[in-house]
Amino acid sequence: MSSSSHSYQFDVLVVGAGAAGLYTSLCLPSRFRVGLLTKDELLTSASEWAQGGIAAPMAADDSPELHIEDTLRAGAGLCDRQAVALMVQQAPDCIRDLLSMGVLFDRHGADLAMTLEAAHSRRRVLHAADTTGRAVVSVLAEQVLQRSNIHVMSRSFALDLWLTAAGDRCLGVVAMIEGQLCRLAAGAVVLATGGGGQVFAQTTNPALSTGDGVAMAWRGGAVLRDLEFVQFHPTALTKPGAPRFLVSEAVRGEGAHLIDDHGRRFVFDYHPQGELAPRDVVSRAIFSYLQSHHPDPAHGHVWLDLRPIAPETIQRRFPNIVQVCRRWGIDVFQAPVPVAPAAHYWMGGVLTDLRSQTSMAGLYAVGETSSTGVHGANRLASNSLLECLVFGAQLKHLALPENWTAAIAPSVRASESSPDVSLSGAIADWESQYVTLQTIRQNLPPLVWQAAGICREKQLLEGAIAQIQEWRLKFSDLPLSQLLSRCPLHLETPISSDKLGLDPSQVRAWGETRNLLDVAYLLVKSAAFRTESRGGHYRSDYPHPNDRDWQAHTLVQSERWWKLPVESP
């Protein structure tokens, strides 16, 4: 890591260390000096929580064409066929790469074991018991730590993109790293920060999923796409005191039943495929059932019965699910598991092309942070880890401008004036400012869950937008916000956390709250903008798809929302 009086410099900065960030770092040309930022430790990400597996058309009775068609069908008319074809066709190479690194997928004899998940026409999901994400991420992390060209910066937090004075190129990021608030310069920045599930009251995402990359890209002026499309996983453990632990879709693929209090498989009332219908259909079926049959739908649940599966299969395929349920007093061999839907995956994100390039020079995005076009309005199960790998692999072709460092000095010189808010003024009343942050963090997720959860309608969406805007204004008026939001313009030299008078965790708390407010605003306003129902976006006041007006992407840049019609894939 080289440094100057103004910044640390890398060839490439990767922000986020889940499957997307790790694999991207490994695929970048080895001649590049790579900085890898992660908010927590290296093995803490949503990818690490992934259970089901990775979809790839590698079975004898499967084909890329079938996988492509399944993906397009799930995407409800908004997939980019070219992007889907790229992902599916390059899937086998990425799987072979993981195998060569030492990822131990389950096998049947010498063959890779494949399971079936909802909306797949073939058994094509590779897995490592029910902890596939952990198996993949742990191996990728080991590989990263062995690479001398990759510098890992754990417990670091990126606050904003660092742009040229004209705002037309990304030069790096502003981050809290090693106890210092500083600028990190790079020829290219790759956002791989995952999704924003923590904006919802009920989510399967870990606490670090606060939409950081999407929020930073939006504030920087990049184009975002399809932010209204959120996938709600139908089967999250729902028990007082327990986290919304995801019970993998593969459980239903192996034969588990969704039942009501009377043991009836009620999902067939809503779709002929029952439990194996697409996720959005199953989630809405549960939501609708609870609305009509439960006295308190918001806290109700249905049951996932694993007992139709052979006990030895349960133990072999789902040991982690067995263990977690047992921890909460549920024996899956003897009783069904209480489940209800929870926010799981954000189909929308930062618009990228087939090379993972965003609309801004020098800025790339990979994984859930991005909108590559492969998921459309509804992601096909187990395509998410695959997308991380394939689109991370596109960075192996990255070429940096020869003179990228020349843009740094003018940007620094253009911003040498001092901020209006002093350090001491910004932190003098930290305790009262922290109360404001905590109040927002506590009240925002329930609001978004109510207004932009599984079922949405105009009045609730508009009320939520107004409330979120009120909170955003209150947040921006905080002295700390006045200081930290201007850091990209004034960081002539790094500021130590001691001088700042704040612990790095306090800076992270401020930054995550800002990001959650921004992504809540973007998501809810996008949901109000799309006046139809499609895929993961369901409007009770517009309950049907409208191909004439809305077979289109929602695009967002700064405060401009517009739609771009797409041809049927």
VENCORFEN-V58594 format. One record per residue. N is the residue number from 0. RES is the residue in one small letter. D_FIRST is the distance of its C-alpha to the first C-alpha in whole Angstrom. Layout:
n=N res=RES d_first=D_FIRST
n=N res=RES d_first=D_FIRST
This chain:
n=0 res=m d_first=0
n=1 res=s d_first=4
n=2 res=s d_first=7
n=3 res=s d_first=10
n=4 res=s d_first=13
n=5 res=h d_first=13
n=6 res=s d_first=10
n=7 res=y d_first=7
n=8 res=q d_first=6
n=9 res=f d_first=7
n=10 res=d d_first=10
n=11 res=v d_first=11
n=12 res=l d_first=11
n=13 res=v d_first=14
n=14 res=v d_first=16
n=15 res=g d_first=18
n=16 res=a d_first=18
n=17 res=g d_first=22
n=18 res=a d_first=23
n=19 res=a d_first=22
n=20 res=g d_first=18
n=21 res=l d_first=18
n=22 res=y d_first=20
n=23 res=t d_first=19
n=24 res=s d_first=15
n=25 res=l d_first=17
n=26 res=c d_first=19
n=27 res=l d_first=17
n=28 res=p d_first=17
n=29 res=s d_first=15
n=30 res=r d_first=14
n=31 res=f d_first=11
n=32 res=r d_first=8
n=33 res=v d_first=9
n=34 res=g d_first=8
n=35 res=l d_first=11
n=36 res=l d_first=13
n=37 res=t d_first=16
n=38 res=k d_first=19
n=39 res=d d_first=20
n=40 res=e d_first=19
n=41 res=l d_first=18
n=42 res=l d_first=22
n=43 res=t d_first=23
n=44 res=s d_first=24
n=45 res=a d_first=28
n=46 res=s d_first=27
n=47 res=e d_first=27
n=48 res=w d_first=31
n=49 res=a d_first=32
n=50 res=q d_first=35
n=51 res=g d_first=37
n=52 res=g d_first=35
n=53 res=i d_first=34
n=54 res=a d_first=37
n=55 res=a d_first=37
n=56 res=p d_first=41
n=57 res=m d_first=41
n=58 res=a d_first=44
n=59 res=a d_first=47
n=60 res=d d_first=49
n=61 res=d d_first=46
n=62 res=s d_first=45
n=63 res=p d_first=42
n=64 res=e d_first=45
n=65 res=l d_first=46
n=66 res=h d_first=42
n=67 res=i d_first=42
n=68 res=e d_first=45
n=69 res=d d_first=45
n=70 res=t d_first=41
n=71 res=l d_first=43
n=72 res=r d_first=46
n=73 res=a d_first=44
n=74 res=g d_first=42
n=75 res=a d_first=45
n=76 res=g d_first=45
n=77 res=l d_first=42
n=78 res=c d_first=40
n=79 res=d d_first=38
n=80 res=r d_first=40
n=81 res=q d_first=38
n=82 res=a d_first=35
n=83 res=v d_first=37
n=84 res=a d_first=38
n=85 res=l d_first=34
n=86 res=m d_first=33
n=87 res=v d_first=36
n=88 res=q d_first=37
n=89 res=q d_first=33
n=90 res=a d_first=33
n=91 res=p d_first=35
n=92 res=d d_first=32
n=93 res=c d_first=29
n=94 res=i d_first=32
n=95 res=r d_first=32
n=96 res=d d_first=28
n=97 res=l d_first=28
n=98 res=l d_first=31
n=99 res=s d_first=29
n=100 res=m d_first=26
n=101 res=g d_first=29
n=102 res=v d_first=30
n=103 res=l d_first=33
n=104 res=f d_first=36
n=105 res=d d_first=39
n=106 res=r d_first=42
n=107 res=h d_first=45
n=108 res=g d_first=46
n=109 res=a d_first=44
n=110 res=d d_first=43
n=111 res=l d_first=41
n=112 res=a d_first=42
n=113 res=m d_first=43
n=114 res=t d_first=44
n=115 res=l d_first=45
n=116 res=e d_first=44
n=117 res=a d_first=46
n=118 res=a d_first=46
n=119 res=h d_first=45
n=120 res=s d_first=48
n=121 res=r d_first=47
n=122 res=r d_first=45
n=123 res=r d_first=42
n=124 res=v d_first=40
n=125 res=l d_first=38
n=126 res=h d_first=37
n=127 res=a d_first=36
n=128 res=a d_first=39
n=129 res=d d_first=38
n=130 res=t d_first=34
n=131 res=t d_first=33
n=132 res=g d_first=30
n=133 res=r d_first=29
n=134 res=a d_first=30
n=135 res=v d_first=27
n=136 res=v d_first=24
n=137 res=s d_first=24
n=138 res=v d_first=24
n=139 res=l d_first=22
n=140 res=a d_first=19
n=141 res=e d_first=20
n=142 res=q d_first=19
n=143 res=v d_first=16
n=144 res=l d_first=15
n=145 res=q d_first=16
n=146 res=r d_first=14
n=147 res=s d_first=11
n=148 res=n d_first=9
n=149 res=i d_first=9
n=150 res=h d_first=7
n=151 res=v d_first=10
n=152 res=m d_first=11
n=153 res=s d_first=14
n=154 res=r d_first=17
n=155 res=s d_first=15
n=156 res=f d_first=17
n=157 res=a d_first=17
n=158 res=l d_first=20
n=159 res=d d_first=20
n=160 res=l d_first=19
n=161 res=w d_first=18
n=162 res=l d_first=20
n=163 res=t d_first=22
n=164 res=a d_first=25
n=165 res=a d_first=27
n=166 res=g d_first=25
n=167 res=d d_first=26
n=168 res=r d_first=22
n=169 res=c d_first=19
n=170 res=l d_first=16
n=171 res=g d_first=14
n=172 res=v d_first=15
n=173 res=v d_first=16
n=174 res=a d_first=15
n=175 res=m d_first=16
n=176 res=i d_first=13
n=177 res=e d_first=13
n=178 res=g d_first=16
n=179 res=q d_first=15
n=180 res=l d_first=16
n=181 res=c d_first=14
n=182 res=r d_first=13
n=183 res=l d_first=10
n=184 res=a d_first=11
n=185 res=a d_first=11
n=186 res=g d_first=14
n=187 res=a d_first=15
n=188 res=v d_first=15
n=189 res=v d_first=17
n=190 res=l d_first=19
n=191 res=a d_first=20
n=192 res=t d_first=22
n=193 res=g d_first=25
n=194 res=g d_first=28
n=195 res=g d_first=30
n=196 res=g d_first=33
n=197 res=q d_first=33
n=198 res=v d_first=34
n=199 res=f d_first=38
n=200 res=a d_first=40
n=201 res=q d_first=40
n=202 res=t d_first=37
n=203 res=t d_first=36
n=204 res=n d_first=32
n=205 res=p d_first=30
n=206 res=a d_first=29
n=207 res=l d_first=26
n=208 res=s d_first=27
n=209 res=t d_first=28
n=210 res=g d_first=27
n=211 res=d d_first=24
n=212 res=g d_first=23
n=213 res=v d_first=26
n=214 res=a d_first=27
n=215 res=m d_first=23
n=216 res=a d_first=24
n=217 res=w d_first=28
n=218 res=r d_first=27
n=219 res=g d_first=25
n=220 res=g d_first=28
n=221 res=a d_first=27
n=222 res=v d_first=31
n=223 res=l d_first=31
n=224 res=r d_first=34
n=225 res=d d_first=37
n=226 res=l d_first=35
n=227 res=e d_first=39
n=228 res=f d_first=39
n=229 res=v d_first=38
n=230 res=q d_first=39
n=231 res=f d_first=41
n=232 res=h d_first=41
n=233 res=p d_first=45
n=234 res=t d_first=44
n=235 res=a d_first=42
n=236 res=l d_first=44
n=237 res=t d_first=46
n=238 res=k d_first=47
n=239 res=p d_first=47
n=240 res=g d_first=44
n=241 res=a d_first=42
n=242 res=p d_first=39
n=243 res=r d_first=40
n=244 res=f d_first=39
n=245 res=l d_first=39
n=246 res=v d_first=42
n=247 res=s d_first=41
n=248 res=e d_first=43
n=249 res=a d_first=43
n=250 res=v d_first=46
n=251 res=r d_first=48
n=252 res=g d_first=47
n=253 res=e d_first=49
n=254 res=g d_first=52
n=255 res=a d_first=51
n=256 res=h d_first=53
n=257 res=l d_first=53
n=258 res=i d_first=56
n=259 res=d d_first=58
n=260 res=d d_first=59
n=261 res=h d_first=62
n=262 res=g d_first=60
n=263 res=r d_first=61
n=264 res=r d_first=58
n=265 res=f d_first=58
n=266 res=v d_first=55
n=267 res=f d_first=58
n=268 res=d d_first=60
n=269 res=y d_first=57
n=270 res=h d_first=56
n=271 res=p d_first=57
n=272 res=q d_first=54
n=273 res=g d_first=54
n=274 res=e d_first=51
n=275 res=l d_first=50
n=276 res=a d_first=50
n=277 res=p d_first=46
n=278 res=r d_first=44
n=279 res=d d_first=45
n=280 res=v d_first=49
n=281 res=v d_first=49
n=282 res=s d_first=47
n=283 res=r d_first=50
n=284 res=a d_first=52
n=285 res=i d_first=51
n=286 res=f d_first=51
n=287 res=s d_first=54
n=288 res=y d_first=56
n=289 res=l d_first=55
n=290 res=q d_first=56
n=291 res=s d_first=59
n=292 res=h d_first=60
n=293 res=h d_first=58
n=294 res=p d_first=59
n=295 res=d d_first=55
n=296 res=p d_first=53
n=297 res=a d_first=50
n=298 res=h d_first=50
n=299 res=g d_first=52
n=300 res=h d_first=51
n=301 res=v d_first=53
n=302 res=w d_first=52
n=303 res=l d_first=51
n=304 res=d d_first=53
n=305 res=l d_first=51
n=306 res=r d_first=55
n=307 res=p d_first=56
n=308 res=i d_first=53
n=309 res=a d_first=54
n=310 res=p d_first=52
n=311 res=e d_first=51
n=312 res=t d_first=49
n=313 res=i d_first=48
n=314 res=q d_first=47
n=315 res=r d_first=45
n=316 res=r d_first=43
n=317 res=f d_first=42
n=318 res=p d_first=42
n=319 res=n d_first=39
n=320 res=i d_first=42
n=321 res=v d_first=44
n=322 res=q d_first=42
n=323 res=v d_first=41
n=324 res=c d_first=45
n=325 res=r d_first=46
n=326 res=r d_first=44
n=327 res=w d_first=46
n=328 res=g d_first=49
n=329 res=i d_first=50
n=330 res=d d_first=51
n=331 res=v d_first=50
n=332 res=f d_first=53
n=333 res=q d_first=56
n=334 res=a d_first=55
n=335 res=p d_first=53
n=336 res=v d_first=50
n=337 res=p d_first=50
n=338 res=v d_first=47
n=339 res=a d_first=47
n=340 res=p d_first=44
n=341 res=a d_first=41
n=342 res=a d_first=38
n=343 res=h d_first=36
n=344 res=y d_first=34
n=345 res=w d_first=33
n=346 res=m d_first=35
n=347 res=g d_first=33
n=348 res=g d_first=30
n=349 res=v d_first=28
n=350 res=l d_first=30
n=351 res=t d_first=28
n=352 res=d d_first=30
n=353 res=l d_first=30
n=354 res=r d_first=26
n=355 res=s d_first=25
n=356 res=q d_first=24
n=357 res=t d_first=26
n=358 res=s d_first=28
n=359 res=m d_first=25
n=360 res=a d_first=23
n=361 res=g d_first=19
n=362 res=l d_first=20
n=363 res=y d_first=21
n=364 res=a d_first=22
n=365 res=v d_first=23
n=366 res=g d_first=26
n=367 res=e d_first=28
n=368 res=t d_first=26
n=369 res=s d_first=27
n=370 res=s d_first=31
n=371 res=t d_first=31
n=372 res=g d_first=35
n=373 res=v d_first=35
n=374 res=h d_first=37
n=375 res=g d_first=39
n=376 res=a d_first=41
n=377 res=n d_first=41
n=378 res=r d_first=38
n=379 res=l d_first=40
n=380 res=a d_first=39
n=381 res=s d_first=36
n=382 res=n d_first=35
n=383 res=s d_first=32
n=384 res=l d_first=30
n=385 res=l d_first=31
n=386 res=e d_first=30
n=387 res=c d_first=26
n=388 res=l d_first=26
n=389 res=v d_first=28
n=390 res=f d_first=26
n=391 res=g d_first=23
n=392 res=a d_first=24
n=393 res=q d_first=24
n=394 res=l d_first=21
n=395 res=k d_first=21
n=396 res=h d_first=23
n=397 res=l d_first=20
n=398 res=a d_first=20
n=399 res=l d_first=18
n=400 res=p d_first=19
n=401 res=e d_first=19
n=402 res=n d_first=19
n=403 res=w d_first=17
n=404 res=t d_first=15
n=405 res=a d_first=18
n=406 res=a d_first=19
n=407 res=i d_first=16
n=408 res=a d_first=18
n=409 res=p d_first=22
n=410 res=s d_first=21
n=411 res=v d_first=19
n=412 res=r d_first=23
n=413 res=a d_first=25
n=414 res=s d_first=24
n=415 res=e d_first=24
n=416 res=s d_first=27
n=417 res=s d_first=27
n=418 res=p d_first=28
n=419 res=d d_first=32
n=420 res=v d_first=31
n=421 res=s d_first=30
n=422 res=l d_first=28
n=423 res=s d_first=31
n=424 res=g d_first=33
n=425 res=a d_first=31
n=426 res=i d_first=31
n=427 res=a d_first=34
n=428 res=d d_first=36
n=429 res=w d_first=33
n=430 res=e d_first=36
n=431 res=s d_first=38
n=432 res=q d_first=35
n=433 res=y d_first=34
n=434 res=v d_first=37
n=435 res=t d_first=37
n=436 res=l d_first=34
n=437 res=q d_first=36
n=438 res=t d_first=39
n=439 res=i d_first=37
n=440 res=r d_first=35
n=441 res=q d_first=39
n=442 res=n d_first=41
n=443 res=l d_first=39
n=444 res=p d_first=38
n=445 res=p d_first=42
n=446 res=l d_first=43
n=447 res=v d_first=41
n=448 res=w d_first=42
n=449 res=q d_first=46
n=450 res=a d_first=45
n=451 res=a d_first=43
n=452 res=g d_first=43
n=453 res=i d_first=45
n=454 res=c d_first=48
n=455 res=r d_first=48
n=456 res=e d_first=50
n=457 res=k d_first=50
n=458 res=q d_first=52
n=459 res=l d_first=49
n=460 res=l d_first=46
n=461 res=e d_first=47
n=462 res=g d_first=48
n=463 res=a d_first=44
n=464 res=i d_first=43
n=465 res=a d_first=45
n=466 res=q d_first=43
n=467 res=i d_first=40
n=468 res=q d_first=40
n=469 res=e d_first=42
n=470 res=w d_first=39
n=471 res=r d_first=36
n=472 res=l d_first=38
n=473 res=k d_first=38
n=474 res=f d_first=35
n=475 res=s d_first=34
n=476 res=d d_first=36
n=477 res=l d_first=34
n=478 res=p d_first=33
n=479 res=l d_first=29
n=480 res=s d_first=29
n=481 res=q d_first=30
n=482 res=l d_first=27
n=483 res=l d_first=24
n=484 res=s d_first=26
n=485 res=r d_first=25
n=486 res=c d_first=22
n=487 res=p d_first=20
n=488 res=l d_first=22
n=489 res=h d_first=22
n=490 res=l d_first=18
n=491 res=e d_first=18
n=492 res=t d_first=16
n=493 res=p d_first=15
n=494 res=i d_first=18
n=495 res=s d_first=18
n=496 res=s d_first=20
n=497 res=d d_first=23
n=498 res=k d_first=23
n=499 res=l d_first=23
n=500 res=g d_first=26
n=501 res=l d_first=25
n=502 res=d d_first=24
n=503 res=p d_first=21
n=504 res=s d_first=23
n=505 res=q d_first=26
n=506 res=v d_first=23
n=507 res=r d_first=23
n=508 res=a d_first=27
n=509 res=w d_first=27
n=510 res=g d_first=25
n=511 res=e d_first=26
n=512 res=t d_first=30
n=513 res=r d_first=29
n=514 res=n d_first=28
n=515 res=l d_first=31
n=516 res=l d_first=33
n=517 res=d d_first=32
n=518 res=v d_first=32
n=519 res=a d_first=35
n=520 res=y d_first=37
n=521 res=l d_first=35
n=522 res=l d_first=37
n=523 res=v d_first=40
n=524 res=k d_first=41
n=525 res=s d_first=40
n=526 res=a d_first=42
n=527 res=a d_first=45
n=528 res=f d_first=45
n=529 res=r d_first=45
n=530 res=t d_first=49
n=531 res=e d_first=50
n=532 res=s d_first=49
n=533 res=r d_first=47
n=534 res=g d_first=44
n=535 res=g d_first=43
n=536 res=h d_first=44
n=537 res=y d_first=47
n=538 res=r d_first=50
n=539 res=s d_first=53
n=540 res=d d_first=54
n=541 res=y d_first=53
n=542 res=p d_first=54
n=543 res=h d_first=54
n=544 res=p d_first=51
n=545 res=n d_first=52
n=546 res=d d_first=51
n=547 res=r d_first=53
n=548 res=d d_first=51
n=549 res=w d_first=48
n=550 res=q d_first=47
n=551 res=a d_first=44
n=552 res=h d_first=40
n=553 res=t d_first=39
n=554 res=l d_first=37
n=555 res=v d_first=35
n=556 res=q d_first=33
n=557 res=s d_first=33
n=558 res=e d_first=37
n=559 res=r d_first=38
n=560 res=w d_first=40
n=561 res=w d_first=41
n=562 res=k d_first=42
n=563 res=l d_first=42
n=564 res=p d_first=45
n=565 res=v d_first=44
n=566 res=e d_first=46
n=567 res=s d_first=47
n=568 res=p d_first=45
